Amino acid sequence: MAEYDRLLERFVQQNRIILGSNLVGIYLHGSAAMGCWNPRTSDLDLLVVVNDPP
């Protein structure tokens, strides 16, 4: 999954800018978190948790 590290880092940075202190966390979910991610067939599931609706 190292080939997606830059993409994920940019996603996190942009959400920090957009959501500011409302951002609680961004969590990797699904197959990537469970260790069965396949770069040919899997997507990346991310949960963005906020304090209040944006």
Residue, then its C-alpha position, 0 to 999 in steps of 0.5 A: m500500500a506504500e504507493y498510496d501513502r502520498l495520496l492518503e497524506r494529502f487527503v488527511q492534510q486537506n481535511r485538516i485544512i477544511l475541517g479544522s478543529n471540527l475534525v476528530g480523526i480519519y480512520l482507514h477502514g475495510s480491506a486495507a485495515m483488515g490486511c486483505w487489501n488487493p491493489r488490483t480490486s480493492d478500494l480505500d475506505l476512509l472514515v472521517v469523524v467530526n464533532d459537528p456536521p460540516 
